[in-house]
Amino acid sequence: MFIKNKYMYAINVLTFYLSTYMFIHFKRIPPYFINSDKTNLILYNSHIKLLSSSYTFILFKHNI
């Protein structure tokens, strides 16, 4: 169920680029998350999920 709305699409494109940046950023492990590997892993996984969800939205939007 995708909303056919140009604003929604723009938000998802921005989310895609932001999540890509965050994915690259958190892969390097910023110093403020070094304290626990579990926190870092949660952030890493959440950014992968965010990246994949926004990317699939873009793919589906282009196919429609």
Residue pairs with C-beta under 8 A, 6 or more apart in sequence:
2 57
2 60
2 61
2 64
4 64
9 58
9 61
12 54
12 57
12 58
12 61
13 54
13 58
15 50
15 54
16 51
16 54
16 55
16 57
16 58
19 47
19 50
19 51
19 54
20 51
22 47
22 50
23 44
23 47
23 48
23 51
26 33
26 40
26 43
26 44
26 47
27 44
29 40
33 39
33 40
33 43
34 40
